[in-house]
């Protein structure tokens, strides 16, 4: 048996898209994003559990959808 954690969050660069869409204050710095997550992981916050972490970047945003 293998225990692993998977976290999908946003990169800081995605904030500019939220701001352009008028939702910047709804998704501000108080929500979880990569720059807050990485120090917690590096500090041992996963309790020894292996983690697979994905950060959604602004380059993945497609305006045509």
MMTF fields as JSON, N, C-alpha, C and O atoms, coordinates in Angstrom:
{
  "mmtfVersion": "1.0.0",
  "mmtfProducer": "UNKNOWN",
  "numBonds": 259,
  "numAtoms": 260,
  "numGroups": 65,
  "numChains": 1,
  "numModels": 1,
  "chainsPerModel": [1],
  "groupsPerChain": [65],
  "chainIdList": ["A"],
  "bondAtomList": [4, 2, 8, 6, 12, 10, 16, 14, 20, 18, 24, 22, 28, 26, 32, 30, 36, 34, 40, 38, 44, 42, 48, 46, 52, 50, 56, 54, 60, 58, 64, 62, 68, 66, 72, 70, 76, 74, 80, 78, 84, 82, 88, 86, 92, 90, 96, 94, 100, 98, 104, 102, 108, 106, 112, 110, 116, 114, 120, 118, 124, 122, 128, 126, 132, 130, 136, 134, 140, 138, 144, 142, 148, 146, 152, 150, 156, 154, 160, 158, 164, 162, 168, 166, 172, 170, 176, 174, 180, 178, 184, 182, 188, 186, 192, 190, 196, 194, 200, 198, 204, 202, 208, 206, 212, 210, 216, 214, 220, 218, 224, 222, 228, 226, 232, 230, 236, 234, 240, 238, 244, 242, 248, 246, 252, 250, 256, 254],
  "bondOrderList": [1, 1, 1, 1, 1, 1, 1, 1, 1, 1, 1, 1, 1, 1, 1, 1, 1, 1, 1, 1, 1, 1, 1, 1, 1, 1, 1, 1, 1, 1, 1, 1, 1, 1, 1, 1, 1, 1, 1, 1, 1, 1, 1, 1, 1, 1, 1, 1, 1, 1, 1, 1, 1, 1, 1, 1, 1, 1, 1, 1, 1, 1, 1, 1],
  "groupList": [{"groupName": "UNK", "atomNameList": ["N", "CA", "C", "O"], "elementList": ["N", "C", "C", "O"], "formalChargeList": [0, 0, 0, 0], "bondAtomList": [1, 0, 2, 1, 3, 2], "bondOrderList": [1, 1, 2], "singleLetterCode": "X", "chemCompType": "L-PEPTIDE LINKING"}],
  "groupTypeList": [0, 0, 0, 0, 0, 0, 0, 0, 0, 0, 0, 0, 0, 0, 0, 0, 0, 0, 0, 0, 0, 0, 0, 0, 0, 0, 0, 0, 0, 0, 0, 0, 0, 0, 0, 0, 0, 0, 0, 0, 0, 0, 0, 0, 0, 0, 0, 0, 0, 0, 0, 0, 0, 0, 0, 0, 0, 0, 0, 0, 0, 0, 0, 0, 0],
  "groupIdList": [1, 2, 3, 4, 5, 6, 7, 8, 9, 10, 11, 12, 13, 14, 15, 16, 17, 18, 19, 20, 21, 22, 23, 24, 25, 26, 27, 28, 29, 30, 31, 32, 33, 34, 35, 36, 37, 38, 39, 40, 41, 42, 43, 44, 45, 46, 47, 48, 49, 50, 51, 52, 53, 54, 55, 56, 57, 58, 59, 60, 61, 62, 63, 64, 65],
  "secStructList": [7, 7, 7, 3, 3, 3, 3, 3, 3, 3, 7, 4, 4, 4, 2, 2, 2, 2, 2, 2, 6, 6, 7, 6, 6, 6, 6, 7, 6, 6, 1, 7, 5, 2, 2, 2, 2, 2, 2, 2, 2, 2, 6, 6, 6, 6, 6, 6, 7, 3, 3, 3, 3, 3, 3, 3, 7, 4, 4, 4, 7, 7, 6, 6, 7],
  "xCoordList": [0.838, 0.0, 0.894, 1.918, 0.497, 1.251, 0.336, -0.786, 0.818, 0.093, 0.755, 1.976, -0.047, 0.461, -0.601, -1.8, -0.152, -1.066, -0.95, 0.15, -2.079, -2.099, -2.749, -3.866, -2.039, -2.55, -2.554, -1.543, -3.698, -3.82, -4.175, -5.207, -3.319, -3.516, -3.146, -2.908, -3.097, -2.768, -1.405, -0.959, -0.759, 0.484, 0.135, -0.971, 1.063, 0.833, 0.486, -0.26, 1.019, 0.796, -0.664, -1.066, -1.451, -2.863, -3.665, -4.769, -3.137, -3.838, -4.136, -5.176, -3.253, -3.488, -4.708, -5.413, -4.962, -6.16, -7.409, -8.394, -7.379, -8.534, -8.81, -9.967, -7.759, -7.922, -8.567, -9.455, -8.131, -8.723, -10.184, -10.972, -10.551, -11.936, -12.8, -13.979, -12.203, -12.942, -13.145, -14.019, -12.365, -12.494, -11.235, -11.063, -10.356, -9.087, -9.231, -8.476, -10.205, -10.374, -10.968, -10.793, -11.66, -12.242, -11.194, -11.368, -10.112, -9.058, -7.721, -6.765, -7.655, -6.454, -5.416, -5.462, -4.487, -3.346, -3.73, -2.913, -4.935, -5.306, -5.691, -5.781, -5.916, -6.243, -4.964, -3.894, -5.071, -3.894, -3.371, -4.133, -2.108, -1.453, -0.023, 0.449, 0.646, 1.944, 2.979, 3.715, 3.053, 4.092, 3.853, 4.79, 2.619, 2.35, 2.509, 2.847, 2.265, 2.303, 3.736, 4.039, 4.603, 5.962, 6.74, 7.379, 6.715, 7.442, 6.892, 7.648, 5.602, 5.015, 5.483, 5.781, 5.545, 6.015, 7.494, 7.9, 8.299, 9.732, 10.034, 11.086, 9.123, 9.297, 8.812, 8.799, 8.417, 7.988, 6.513, 6.08, 5.723, 4.291, 3.501, 2.325, 4.115, 3.387, 3.472, 2.864, 4.217, 4.328, 4.997, 4.732, 5.86, 6.557, 5.822, 6.364, 4.6, 3.815, 4.332, 4.488, 4.596, 5.017, 3.883, 2.713, 4.246, 3.254, 3.517, 4.664, 2.453, 2.485, 1.708, 0.502, 2.387, 1.785, 1.747, 2.754, 0.567, 0.377, -0.004, -0.866, 0.639, 0.3, -0.24, 0.431, -1.445, -2.062, -1.483, -1.595, -0.869, -0.216, -1.105, -2.045, -0.809, -1.572, -1.468, -2.364, -0.399, -0.224, -1.223, -1.384, -1.897, -2.888, -4.275, -5.177, -4.449, -5.748, -6.027, -5.191, -7.194, -7.604, -8.839, -9.914, -8.704, -9.797, -10.941, -12.069, -10.662, -11.69, -12.734, -13.751, -12.5, -13.458, -14.577, -15.464],
  "yCoordList": [-1.16, 0.0, 1.238, 1.277, 2.241, 3.489, 4.638, 4.754, 5.472, 6.679, 7.867, 8.018, 8.697, 9.881, 10.969, 10.688, 12.189, 13.322, 14.019, 14.169, 14.449, 15.194, 16.543, 16.613, 17.607, 18.959, 19.688, 19.736, 20.251, 21.082, 22.484, 22.69, 23.431, 24.801, 25.748, 25.313, 27.012, 27.982, 28.597, 28.714, 28.985, 29.739, 31.211, 31.644, 31.956, 33.378, 34.147, 35.125, 33.715, 34.425, 34.403, 35.208, 33.506, 33.421, 34.592, 34.868, 35.273, 36.386, 37.506, 38.155, 37.745, 38.819, 38.531, 39.457, 37.275, 36.918, 37.165, 37.699, 36.78, 37.046, 38.543, 38.964, 39.342, 40.795, 41.338, 42.188, 40.858, 41.301, 40.911, 41.618, 39.794, 39.331, 39.963, 39.636, 40.868, 41.536, 40.669, 40.96, 39.617, 38.695, 38.667, 37.765, 39.646, 39.657, 39.662, 38.984, 40.429, 40.481, 39.19, 38.889, 38.432, 37.166, 36.073, 35.139, 36.183, 35.179, 35.83, 35.701, 36.523, 37.252, 36.38, 35.151, 37.045, 36.357, 35.492, 34.695, 35.629, 34.829, 33.397, 32.529, 33.154, 31.798, 31.018, 31.605, 29.726, 28.888, 29.012, 28.874, 29.266, 29.272, 28.8, 28.615, 28.611, 27.94, 28.598, 27.889, 29.931, 30.573, 30.392, 30.509, 30.111, 29.82, 28.329, 27.94, 27.498, 26.054, 25.508, 24.679, 25.967, 25.415, 25.525, 24.55, 26.667, 26.718, 25.728, 25.196, 25.486, 24.519, 23.103, 22.323, 22.778, 21.45, 21.29, 20.281, 22.305, 22.248, 22.217, 21.726, 22.735, 22.719, 21.44, 21.336, 20.478, 19.187, 19.102, 18.208, 20.021, 20.056, 18.881, 18.731, 18.048, 16.888, 15.691, 14.653, 15.825, 14.748, 13.499, 12.398, 13.654, 12.507, 11.841, 10.939, 12.263, 11.703, 12.293, 13.51, 11.459, 12.009, 12.812, 12.442, 13.908, 14.789, 14.956, 15.009, 15.036, 15.399, 16.705, 16.728, 17.79, 19.118, 19.699, 19.715, 20.177, 20.843, 22.292, 22.578, 23.202, 24.619, 25.077, 24.931, 25.627, 26.112, 27.494, 28.415, 27.627, 28.876, 29.703, 29.183, 30.98, 31.878, 31.509, 31.834, 30.842, 30.446, 29.375, 29.128, 28.734, 27.718, 28.298, 27.585, 29.578, 30.232, 30.436, 30.979, 30.005, 30.14, 31.029, 30.614, 32.234, 33.203, 32.762, 33.23, 31.871, 31.484, 30.53, 30.271, 30.01, 29.08, 29.794, 29.149],
  "zCoordList": [0.0, 0.0, 0.0, 0.682, -0.769, -0.86, -0.452, -0.944, 0.44, 0.826, 0.147, 0.192, -0.474, -1.158, -1.103, -1.123, -1.035, -1.079, -2.417, -2.949, -2.968, -4.227, -3.947, -3.433, -4.291, -4.08, -5.414, -6.114, -5.753, -6.949, -6.467, -5.828, -6.776, -6.326, -7.453, -8.58, -7.163, -8.208, -7.95, -6.809, -9.029, -8.919, -8.718, -9.04, -8.197, -7.934, -9.209, -9.161, -10.335, -11.598, -12.039, -12.879, -11.493, -11.863, -11.284, -11.754, -10.288, -9.647, -10.639, -10.533, -11.592, -12.568, -13.431, -13.833, -13.717, -14.495, -13.673, -14.183, -12.397, -11.532, -11.444, -11.441, -11.373, -11.302, -12.576, -12.503, -13.743, -15.015, -15.126, -15.755, -14.52, -14.566, -13.475, -13.337, -12.707, -11.643, -10.416, -9.6, -10.262, -9.134, -8.274, -7.453, -8.455, -7.743, -6.239, -5.542, -5.72, -4.263, -3.713, -2.532, -4.536, -4.087, -3.949, -3.166, -4.701, -4.693, -4.377, -5.142, -3.261, -2.882, -2.202, -2.269, -1.55, -0.942, 0.256, 0.719, 0.76, 1.928, 1.553, 2.421, 0.276, -0.152, -0.412, -0.568, -0.456, -0.652, -2.08, -3.038, -2.218, -3.515, -3.339, -2.218, -4.43, -4.427, -3.507, -2.82, -3.475, -2.667, -1.17, -0.38, -0.771, 0.637, 0.922, 2.041, -0.084, 0.102, 0.181, 1.039, -0.703, -0.772, 0.543, 0.937, 1.24, 2.517, 3.552, 4.366, 3.521, 4.454, 4.135, 5.039, 2.858, 2.453, 2.804, 3.381, 2.447, 2.707, 4.204, 4.614, 5.017, 6.462, 7.122, 8.348, 6.321, 6.861, 7.159, 7.887, 6.606, 6.882, 6.359, 6.692, 5.552, 5.02, 5.96, 5.698, 7.048, 8.013, 7.477, 7.96, 6.484, 5.918, 4.777, 4.14, 4.503, 3.396, 2.077, 1.973, 1.081, -0.208, -0.837, -0.738, -1.478, -2.095, -3.58, -4.022, -4.33, -5.734, -5.826, -5.577, -6.182, -6.153, -7.557, -8.266, -7.949, -9.239, -8.984, -8.153, -9.698, -9.628, -10.976, -11.998, -10.982, -12.22, -12.525, -11.715, -13.691, -14.085, -14.995, -15.597, -15.094, -15.951, -17.425, -18.203, -17.817, -19.224, -19.653, -20.848, -18.697, -19.033, -19.279, -19.719, -19.0, -19.189, -20.675, -21.398, -21.126, -22.525, -22.576, -22.144, -23.092, -23.142, -24.044, -23.888, -24.983, -25.949, -25.375, -26.019, -24.186, -23.587, -22.871, -22.314]
}
